[in-house]
Amino acid sequence: MSDDQAAAMGRLKDKAPQAAELLRQLANTNRLLILCHIAAEERSVGQLEADLGIKQPALSQQLAELRQYGLVKTRRQSRSIYYSIADERAQAVMGMLYEIFCGDGQAVGARLLPSAGASAPSTEASAPPRGDAARFARVTPAPRR
């Protein structure tokens, strides 16, 4: 193992607990749907409830967990609270999930596979679609302020 590879492995070991926690947060269908829905633009609690069909108590519980972990931020306007993604890592993951599950998958597959003429694996053959699969919104990077 080269010095660069050893250093990379050390960084990976240091960051693995953070990565595991981020993935744990994304592993809940409702939280994933919420993040997906606010990836493109902020939404009010009422909009999230109506658009996603998640009842208010469950929605509030999932939003609280996302807030606690720092994945979403809030903005109050009058009596409404608006949510948007606060974590650049979550924004990047949502973009990748969109490409894998909703796009043509070629851009992501091309980056992940070796360039020695390998072709992207078929997602249809490897994982059959499930009825409770999340639908992902197209994610575009937010303009820097």
N, C-alpha and C positions, 0 to 999 in steps of 0.2 A: 504494500500500500504506500503510495507516495505521500509526501508531507502535506500536499494540498488535499488529498483524499482523507487523510487522518484528521486534518483541521476541519474539513466539512463534516466528517462523522462526529467529531466533538460538538460542533454547533448543532447538529441534528439531535444528539442525545440531550443537549441542554434545552432545546426547543420542543422536543417531543411531547412533554406534558401540556404545553400550550396548544399545540396542534390537536392533541387528543380532546381537549376541552372544547375547542372550536368545532370539531367534528361532532362531539356529543350534542352541542347546541343545535347543530344543523340536522341531527338524526331524528328529530321529531317532525312529523308531517305538518302539523299546524304551524310550528315555528318556521319551517322551510317555506310554506305557502305565504306566510306573512312577509318574510324577507324578500321572497320573490315578487310579491305585490308592491312592495315599497322600493324595490331596487331602481326602478326608473324614475319615480317621483314620490314625494311624501303623500301620505294619506291620513285622513282623520280616523279615529276609532269607529265612528259611524260608517264611514266608507268601507273600512276593512270588514266590519261585521256584515254589511249588506253584500259586498262583492264576494267574500269568501264563504259565507254561510256558516261562520263559526259563532256560536252563541256568546253573548257578552261576558259571562263569567269565565269561560274557557279562554276567550280572547284576551281578557285582562290578565289571566294567569300567565299565558305565554308571552305577552308583551312585557310583563314584569320580569320574567326570566331573561328575556333578551336585553332589557334595560340593565339588569343586574350584572350581566356579563359584558356590557358595553357595546353590544352589537347595534343597538338602535339609540337614537336620540329623539327628544321631544321638543315641540315648539307649541306654545299655547297662543291661541288667537281667540279672544273673547271667551266663550264657554267650550270651545273645541280644542282638543289636543291632537297635534299632527305628529306622525312618526316618520322617520327616514333612517336610512342605514348610516351608522356612525363609524363603522370599522372598515378600513380599506381592504383588509384581508377578507372580510365577509363579502364585500363588493366584488372582489376578484373571483372568489369561489362561486358566487352567484353567476357571474359572467361565464365561467367555465362550465358550470352545470347547464346553463342555457345552450351553449355550443354543443355539449355532449347529448343532451336529451331533446332539444327543440330545434337546433340548427342542423346543418348537414353533417356535423361531426368531423369534417375533413381537416379543418384548421387545428383543432385540438389534437387529433390523432397524428397529424403530421409532426407536431412539436414533440410528442411523447415517444414516437417510434424512432429507431435508428434509421439513418439515412441510407443504409445499404440496400435500397430497393425493397424494403419491407412494406407491406400494405397494411392499412388500418384494419383491425378486426371488425367483423360485422357485429354491431350492437344488437341487431335483430336476433341473431343466432345465439348470442351469449346470454342475453337476459330478456325473457319475454315481458311484454308490457303488463303492468298490473293496473287494476281498476282504481287503486287509490294513489296512483303516481301523481306527483305535483306537476303542474304546468308552469313553465318558467317564462317570466317576462324578459324581453330583450333588455340587456343592461348596457348602458353607455356611461363612460366615466363622467362624473360630475365635474363641472368647470371649477378650476382652482380659484379661490378668492383671495 
